[in-house]
């Protein structure tokens, strides 16, 4: 899916690798400018990218390779990492796959040769491992080859995250398949493709003797995006055996209802499903299979608009609930970061296939809220969960010790911030995300420089540099939230009658060197209620979710009266009771509506190491008079339940069980 290098370069790379990539049946209408042609130049996205870059350079490839060497009968060159990537029955080996993808992306992002050198080194080491294994296998799971041999003979014991005693083994292997793919596509390492081909042939051998019933039984265990990487391998090589292998990883229990536009996601593990639909979307582009297109499109729409919170995240305790019924699902452990990372990958591809502003709107929402909020800007810790409830806090990770799935996807996520800012086709370019950046629009010979104080501020300035005048179309997004105060100027002259909010301002003209487009992106306050409870709301400031600061982490008592206030301000404009704080940009404070106390608010991405609230209950004075006793009784019930709870396990979750 991440076709990020130019067509000419990819053609040369394919020729060198001795393969013939396929021509997409459904070509991109809008192609994202590749990471190599876009540079972030400032702002919080650049800061997150820099923190990720530094983290990736601290990690040691030999430690991530340790268990691969041990399983192949080779001596490790350094002690392996622990946590989920440690020995035993964890997710051993998944981090190396994430890492290989991330450093390949960061090489494109920065041109820093150290990332290319690391990628080449890892491929060299993996080649030695694959040769030692002798059968194409590349894995680090203890007992992995033995358990897969059982599966190949039809001995399948599958349940939730367990396959024959292994924790989601195809999910783990998928990360390395994806890393090899990204290394080939983004760094030009042809050996990575050859490793991937041999590795895919091994997987083909495992499933080749299974009948459809056995295969579907196996697919009840999380398997990541195996359908996606097989489809991508078909695209990269032109060999239909990999397309056929992709269809073997078609999980009918999940995908068939989606093809018929039936939302049966309730009760399903969130990040188990998103990669499956990424695979459907990739395969739709390669083959034009209408079933794949129907499933992927419907899934994206349902998740983005009917299962997601204001931040762009979704899921409680990692699971989907019923669509449009989120009021009772905002508290607790919500919004896993892996899910949002994968939804954004889908979103970028959806826009490429059909450049609809709604995809860009979701991209902006999830990027500036969940994704930015998932990294502590001071030390670069990333989060497993980024909760959206009341009296919650970030789930920060031990970046050198735990190595959860979200540490892995976080490596990639913060290496992709420049992807999807600009899309182009012919003489037209779309500007979807306003972030300080510079872009080389090579097909036209135009260089773009965007200066902006967004998302904190409200202005953006785009300058065009070129050798000679050119007739081009610039499509600049007028966000759905940008109402009164929005303005566009070309060289100081106001553009009259821009389109309504939630559309692209298309500026077609003959542009010359030094031309400047200026935008005013005026943000205003609004409440965003839940579909099933209009009195439970998030507070938005333009595209930004505002978080209420409830105090420092540690020692917070959510059951103390007034700890989590309600706001008695319903049916009044939010700007009447949430006021900017003088001398503190981006800061707001409630005035007289918070029961027991007023609350300070800031954009969510800025609030770290604090207990906070995203969703709030709001009432009119009359409603609160009737609801107060009921509300207190419910809080007391929950307090007693909390005191009586000695442990909690989500059924089907392998970690706590």
ZAMARGU-4260 file (C-alpha; in steps of 0.2 Angstrom, whole numbers, plus 5000, padded with zeros to 4 digits):
<rodrens>
0) 5000/5000/5000 | 5014/5012/5004 | 5019/5015/4986 | 5030/5030/4990 | 5044/5030/4978
5) 5042/5037/4960 | 5036/5027/4946 | 5053/5028/4937 | 5063/5023/4952 | 5051/5009/4956
10) 5052/5003/4938 | 5071/5003/4939 | 5071/4994/4955 | 5059/4981/4949 | 5070/4978/4934
15) 5085/4976/4945 | 5076/4963/4956 | 5071/4953/4940 | 5052/4955/4943 | 5038/4964/4934
20) 5026/4973/4945 | 5007/4974/4940 | 4998/4989/4934 | 4984/4993/4946 | 4966/4989/4939
25) 4960/5004/4950 | 4974/5017/4948 | 4976/5031/4960 | 4966/5047/4956 | 4977/5057/4967
30) 4995/5051/4971 | 5003/5056/4988 | 5019/5065/4985 | 5032/5052/4991 | 5040/5054/5008
35) 5057/5058/4999 | 5049/5073/4991 | 5041/5081/5007 | 5050/5088/5022 | 5042/5094/5038
40) 5050/5110/5043 | 5043/5114/5060 | 5028/5112/5072 | 5022/5097/5083 | 5022/5084/5068
45) 5040/5088/5065 | 5044/5087/5084 | 5036/5070/5085 | 5045/5064/5069 | 5062/5070/5077
50) 5058/5061/5094 | 5054/5045/5084 | 5070/5047/5074 | 5081/5048/5089 | 5072/5033/5097
55) 5075/5022/5082 | 5093/5026/5082 | 5095/5021/5100 | 5088/5004/5097 | 5101/4990/5093
60) 5097/4979/5078 | 5107/4965/5085 | 5096/4964/5100 | 5081/4963/5089 | 5089/4950/5079
65) 5094/4939/5093 | 5079/4927/5094 | 5079/4925/5075 | 5097/4919/5076 | 5094/4907/5091
70) 5079/4899/5082 | 5089/4896/5067 | 5103/4888/5077 | 5115/4903/5076 | 5123/4912/5090
75) 5116/4928/5095 | 5127/4944/5093 | 5118/4953/5108 | 5105/4949/5121 | 5088/4950/5115
80) 5076/4964/5121 | 5062/4959/5133 | 5043/4963/5136 | 5032/4957/5122 | 5047/4954/5111
85) 5056/4943/5123 | 5058/4925/5123 | 5044/4912/5127 | 5026/4914/5121 | 5025/4933/5118
90) 5026/4941/5101 | 5044/4938/5099 | 5051/4945/5083 | 5037/4958/5079 | 5047/4973/5084
95) 5060/4969/5071 | 5047/4970/5057 | 5040/4986/5064 | 5058/4993/5065 | 5062/4988/5048
100) 5047/4997/5041 | 5050/5012/5052 | 5069/5015/5047 | 5064/5013/5029 | 5051/5026/5031
105) 5063/5037/5040 | 5076/5035/5027 | 5064/5042/5014 | 5059/5056/5027 | 5076/5062/5031
110) 5089/5055/5019 | 5099/5051/5034 | 5111/5037/5028 | 5111/5029/5045 | 5094/5022/5042
115) 5098/5015/5025 | 5114/5007/5033 | 5104/4999/5047 | 5091/4992/5034 | 5104/4985/5024
120) 5112/4977/5039 | 5096/4969/5045 | 5093/4962/5027 | 5110/4954/5027 | 5108/4946/5044
125) 5090/4940/5039 | 5098/4932/5024 | 5110/4922/5035 | 5095/4917/5046 | 5084/4911/5032
130) 5099/4901/5024 | 5102/4893/5041 | 5083/4888/5042 | 5084/4880/5025 | 5065/4881/5021
135) 5062/4900/5019 | 5056/4903/5036 | 5060/4919/5045 | 5054/4919/5063 | 5059/4921/5081
140) 5044/4913/5090 | 5049/4899/5102 | 5042/4883/5096 | 5036/4892/5080 | 5041/4880/5067
145) 5034/4865/5077 | 5017/4873/5080 | 5016/4878/5062 | 5020/4860/5056 | 5005/4855/5067
150) 4994/4867/5058 | 5000/4862/5041 | 4994/4844/5045 | 4977/4850/5050 | 4980/4850/5068
155) 4972/4867/5072 | 4968/4873/5090 | 4962/4891/5087 | 4954/4903/5099 | 4955/4922/5100
160) 4973/4926/5100 | 4979/4908/5103 | 4984/4896/5089 | 4991/4880/5095 | 4998/4888/5110
165) 5006/4903/5101 | 5001/4921/5103 | 4994/4927/5086 | 5009/4919/5076 | 5004/4925/5059
170) 5001/4942/5066 | 5019/4942/5072 | 5026/4936/5055 | 5015/4949/5046 | 5026/4962/5054
175) 5042/4955/5046 | 5033/4953/5029 | 5028/4971/5030 | 5045/4976/5035 | 5053/4967/5020
180) 5041/4975/5008 | 5044/4992/5015 | 5063/4990/5014 | 5062/4984/4996 | 5050/4998/4991
185) 5057/5012/5001 | 5076/5009/5002 | 5078/4999/4985 | 5086/4984/4993 | 5082/4970/4981
190) 5088/4957/4993 | 5073/4961/5004 | 5061/4956/4990 | 5070/4939/4988 | 5069/4936/5006
195) 5050/4940/5006 | 5047/4929/4991 | 5055/4914/5000 | 5046/4918/5016 | 5030/4918/5007
200) 5033/4902/4999 | 5035/4894/5016 | 5018/4901/5022 | 5011/4895/5006 | 5017/4878/5010
205) 5009/4879/5028 | 4992/4882/5021 | 4992/4873/5005 | 4985/4857/5012 | 4972/4865/5022
210) 4954/4864/5016 | 4943/4879/5017 | 4935/4874/5034 | 4952/4871/5042 | 4958/4888/5035
215) 4943/4898/5041 | 4946/4890/5058 | 4964/4895/5059 | 4959/4913/5054 | 4949/4914/5070
220) 4966/4918/5077 | 4972/4936/5074 | 4983/4936/5058 | 4987/4954/5055 | 4987/4959/5037
225) 4993/4943/5029 | 4981/4946/5015 | 4988/4963/5012 | 5006/4958/5011 | 5003/4944/5000
230) 4993/4955/4988 | 5007/4968/4989 | 5019/4954/4985 | 5009/4950/4969 | 5009/4969/4965
235) 5028/4969/4967 | 5032/4953/4957 | 5017/4951/4945 | 5016/4932/4951 | 4998/4927/4954
240) 5003/4914/4966 | 5004/4927/4979 | 4987/4934/4974 | 4980/4917/4977 | 4989/4916/4993
245) 4981/4932/4998 | 4963/4925/4995 | 4967/4911/5006 | 4968/4923/5021 | 4951/4929/5017
250) 4941/4928/5034 | 4923/4926/5028 | 4915/4928/5045 | 4921/4946/5046 | 4922/4951/5028
255) 4906/4943/5020 | 4894/4954/5031 | 4904/4969/5026 | 4903/4966/5008 | 4884/4966/5011
260) 4885/4982/5020 | 4881/4974/5037 | 4889/4981/5053 | 4892/4965/5063 | 4908/4972/5072
265) 4901/4973/5089 | 4911/4961/5100 | 4926/4960/5088 | 4944/4964/5093 | 4947/4981/5084
270) 4965/4980/5078 | 4962/4962/5072 | 4950/4968/5059 | 4957/4984/5053 | 4972/4975/5044
275) 4961/4963/5036 | 4952/4977/5028 | 4968/4986/5023 | 4971/4970/5013 | 4954/4971/5005
280) 4958/4989/5000 | 4975/4985/4993 | 4968/4970/4983 | 4954/4981/4976 | 4966/4993/4969
285) 4977/4979/4961 | 4963/4968/4954 | 4947/4978/4954 | 4938/4965/4964 | 4921/4973/4968
290) 4919/4963/4984 | 4935/4970/4991 | 4930/4987/4987 | 4913/4986/4995 | 4920/4978/5011
295) 4934/4991/5013 | 4924/5006/5009 | 4909/5001/5020 | 4921/4996/5035 | 4930/5013/5034
300) 4914/5023/5034 | 4907/5013/5049 | 4922/5014/5059 | 4926/5033/5055 | 4908/5039/5057
305) 4899/5026/5068 | 4912/5018/5080 | 4925/5032/5083 | 4927/5045/5097 | 4930/5063/5094
310) 4949/5060/5094 | 4948/5048/5079 | 4951/5033/5090 | 4939/5018/5093 | 4936/5003/5104
315) 4934/5000/5123 | 4946/4987/5130 | 4952/4985/5112 | 4935/4979/5106 | 4921/4986/5095
320) 4904/4989/5102 | 4888/4993/5093 | 4888/5007/5080 | 4882/5024/5086 | 4881/5018/5104
325) 4896/5025/5113 | 4889/5034/5128 | 4892/5019/5139 | 4909/5016/5131 | 4919/5032/5134
330) 4926/5028/5151 | 4940/5015/5155 | 4953/5009/5142 | 4948/5016/5126 | 4956/5020/5109
335) 4971/5009/5106 | 4985/5017/5096 | 4988/5003/5083 | 4970/5004/5077 | 4972/5023/5073
340) 4988/5020/5064 | 4980/5007/5053 | 4965/5017/5050 | 4976/5032/5044 | 4984/5020/5032
345) 4967/5015/5025 | 4962/5034/5025 | 4977/5039/5014 | 4974/5026/5002 | 4955/5029/5001
350) 4959/5047/4997 | 4971/5042/4983 | 4958/5031/4975 | 4944/5044/4977 | 4949/5061/4983
355) 4935/5065/4994 | 4937/5079/5007 | 4929/5067/5020 | 4945/5056/5020 | 4956/5072/5023
360) 4944/5078/5037 | 4947/5061/5046 | 4965/5061/5043 | 4967/5078/5051 | 4956/5074/5066
365) 4965/5057/5070 | 4982/5065/5067 | 4981/5081/5077 | 4971/5072/5091 | 4975/5054/5094
370) 4992/5052/5085 | 5000/5068/5092 | 4992/5064/5109 | 5000/5047/5109 | 5018/5053/5111
375) 5024/5063/5126 | 5033/5078/5118 | 5046/5079/5132 | 5054/5061/5131 | 5046/5053/5116
380) 5036/5039/5126 | 5022/5032/5115 | 5005/5026/5122 | 4996/5009/5120 | 4979/5017/5125
385) 4975/5036/5123 | 4959/5036/5133 | 4944/5048/5130 | 4934/5046/5146 | 4933/5056/5162
390) 4946/5055/5175 | 4958/5045/5164 | 4977/5046/5159 | 4988/5041/5145 | 4995/5023/5145
395) 5013/5027/5142 | 5025/5013/5137 | 5043/5009/5143 | 5051/5012/5126 | 5066/5001/5130
400) 5057/4987/5140 | 5039/4983/5136 | 5039/4983/5116 | 5020/4981/5115 | 5011/4981/5098
405) 5008/5000/5100 | 5027/5003/5103 | 5029/4995/5086 | 5016/5004/5077 | 5021/5020/5085
410) 5039/5018/5077 | 5030/5018/5060 | 5016/5031/5064 | 5028/5045/5068 | 5038/5042/5053
415) 5023/5045/5042 | 5018/5062/5046 | 5023/5069/5030 | 5013/5057/5020 | 4996/5063/5014
420) 5000/5082/5016 | 5000/5084/4997 | 4993/5073/4983 | 4995/5076/4964 | 4989/5071/4947
425) 4994/5079/4931 | 4994/5098/4934 | 4983/5097/4950 | 4989/5096/4968 | 4978/5094/4983
430) 4984/5101/5000 | 4975/5091/5014 | 4985/5095/5030 | 4991/5111/5035 | 5009/5108/5043
435) 5025/5118/5041 | 5033/5109/5026 | 5042/5109/5009 | 5037/5099/4994 | 5046/5095/4978
440) 5032/5093/4965 | 5043/5085/4953 | 5031/5081/4939 | 5028/5100/4936 | 5045/5106/4942
445) 5037/5117/4956 | 5043/5118/4974 | 5030/5122/4987 | 5034/5130/5004 | 5021/5130/5017
450) 5023/5141/5033 | 5010/5139/5046 | 5007/5141/5064 | 4993/5128/5063 | 4986/5118/5073
455) 4990/5131/5087 | 4987/5146/5076 | 4975/5150/5062 | 4985/5155/5047 | 4994/5146/5033
460) 5005/5153/5019 | 5010/5143/5003 | 5023/5150/4992 | 5027/5143/4974 | 5044/5142/4967
465) 5047/5138/4948 | 5058/5141/4933 | 5044/5148/4922 | 5025/5151/4923 | 5014/5136/4923
470) 4995/5133/4922 | 4991/5123/4938 | 4977/5119/4949 | 4979/5121/4968 | 4966/5112/4978
475) 4966/5119/4996 | 4955/5111/5009 | 4942/5122/5017 | 4939/5112/5033 | 4922/5108/5038
480) 4925/5117/5055 | 4931/5133/5046 | 4916/5144/5045 | 4915/5162/5048 | 4932/5171/5046
485) 4939/5159/5033 | 4948/5168/5019 | 4960/5165/5004 | 4971/5177/4996 | 4982/5176/4981
490) 4996/5188/4981 | 4986/5199/4993 | 4970/5199/4983 | 4955/5190/4992 | 4947/5175/4983
495) 4929/5179/4982 | 4915/5166/4985 | 4925/5151/4991 | 4916/5135/4993 | 4906/5130/5008
500) 4915/5122/5023 | 4920/5104/5020 | 4926/5107/5002 | 4942/5111/4992 | 4945/5128/4986
505) 4951/5125/4968 | 4963/5139/4961 | 4967/5136/4943 | 4978/5149/4935 | 4994/5152/4927
510) 5006/5153/4942 | 5023/5162/4942 | 5038/5161/4953 | 5036/5168/4970 | 5017/5168/4970
515) 5009/5166/4987 | 4993/5159/4993 | 4987/5164/5011 | 4973/5156/5021 | 4965/5161/5037
520) 4959/5145/5046 | 4948/5153/5060 | 4944/5141/5073 | 4929/5142/5084 | 4922/5132/5099
525) 4908/5119/5097 | 4901/5104/5106 | 4902/5087/5098 | 4889/5076/5106 | 4888/5057/5105
530) 4875/5050/5094 | 4866/5041/5108 | 4867/5054/5121 | 4866/5072/5116 | 4871/5077/5134
535) 4888/5068/5133 | 4899/5079/5123 | 4917/5083/5118 | 4923/5101/5116 | 4931/5105/5100
540) 4941/5120/5095 | 4942/5119/5076 | 4949/5102/5073 | 4956/5100/5090 | 4949/5091/5104
545) 4950/5101/5121 | 4955/5091/5136 | 4950/5096/5153 | 4964/5096/5166 | 4959/5087/5182
550) 4976/5086/5191 | 4993/5077/5191 | 4994/5059/5189 | 4995/5049/5205 | 4983/5051/5220
555) 4968/5056/5209 | 4952/5050/5217 | 4938/5050/5204 | 4925/5046/5217 | 4929/5062/5227
560) 4914/5074/5226 | 4917/5086/5212 | 4933/5077/5205 | 4924/5075/5189 | 4912/5089/5187
565) 4897/5090/5176 | 4893/5106/5167 | 4877/5115/5169 | 4878/5124/5152 | 4867/5114/5140
570) 4858/5124/5126 | 4869/5139/5128 | 4883/5142/5116 | 4899/5134/5122 | 4908/5151/5120
575) 4897/5159/5133 | 4904/5148/5147 | 4921/5142/5140 | 4933/5157/5139 | 4950/5160/5132
580) 4963/5163/5146 | 4972/5180/5144 | 4990/5179/5140 | 4989/5160/5138 | 4987/5155/5120
585) 4977/5139/5117 | 4971/5139/5135 | 4953/5140/5140 | 4943/5140/5157 | 4925/5136/5161
590) 4915/5150/5170 | 4902/5146/5182 | 4895/5130/5174 | 4906/5117/5182 | 4897/5109/5197
595) 4909/5112/5212 | 4923/5120/5202 | 4929/5126/5185 | 4941/5117/5174 | 4956/5122/5163
600) 4956/5116/5145 | 4970/5114/5132 | 4971/5105/5116 | 4973/5087/5120 | 4989/5084/5111
605) 4997/5097/5123 | 4991/5089/5139 | 5003/5076/5146 | 5006/5068/5163 | 4990/5074/5169
610) 4973/5066/5173 | 4960/5073/5161 | 4943/5072/5153 | 4938/5072/5135 | 4919/5068/5137
615) 4908/5078/5148 | 4890/5078/5154 | 4881/5094/5151 | 4864/5098/5157 | 4852/5113/5158
620) 4848/5119/5176 | 4831/5111/5176 | 4839/5094/5170 | 4852/5094/5183 | 4839/5097/5197
625) 4831/5081/5191 | 4847/5072/5187 | 4858/5076/5202 | 4852/5062/5214 | 4852/5049/5200
630) 4869/5055/5195 | 4876/5053/5212 | 4868/5036/5215 | 4876/5030/5199 | 4893/5037/5204
635) 4891/5028/5221 | 4887/5011/5212 | 4903/5013/5201 | 4913/5017/5216 | 4908/5001/5225
640) 4911/4991/5210 | 4928/4998/5209 | 4932/4994/5227 | 4925/4976/5225 | 4935/4973/5209
645) 4951/4963/5213 | 4956/4960/5195 | 4949/4962/5177 | 4951/4952/5161 | 4943/4955/5145
650) 4937/4938/5138 | 4947/4932/5124 | 4962/4943/5128 | 4978/4932/5130 | 4988/4944/5140
655) 4978/4945/5156 | 4972/4927/5155
</rodrens>
